[in-house]
Amino acid sequence: MFCPSCGVEQPREHVFCPACGARLPWELLRRTGPKMTRWFRGIPVVAEDAPDAALRVSRYIEEFELQAP
């Protein structure tokens, strides 16, 4: 992992960058299950668009069988 703020390479056990103090985004790399979800900030295009809109994108990493009624 490289610090997104200053670019210095970091060991896996660091939570903060010792060079600049920025929090390292390790949680973005950790897999917690078969599904990965990321949030992206929206960009208002017209006046009616909410300034704080976001888009959630999910992806299933592992194959599994789902049955629904």
Phi, psi and omega in degrees: 000135174250141179299127179290345182270312185243348176087004180283135179290140185237144172290158183299331184279351179279138175259327179240148178286124179290341181280316184236349178087002181289146176287134181273136185276053180298328182297338177287338182263340182285133175264128181252357181174195183285353184241134177244132181234136177230148177251138177235134179289141179277159176242114179299130181254319178241166184300331182282347180289138178291136182290339182250026181291153179217159178239128177258127179241127179242147179219134176271123185272317181256147177281139175208159182259130180238130177240134179231153180292000000 
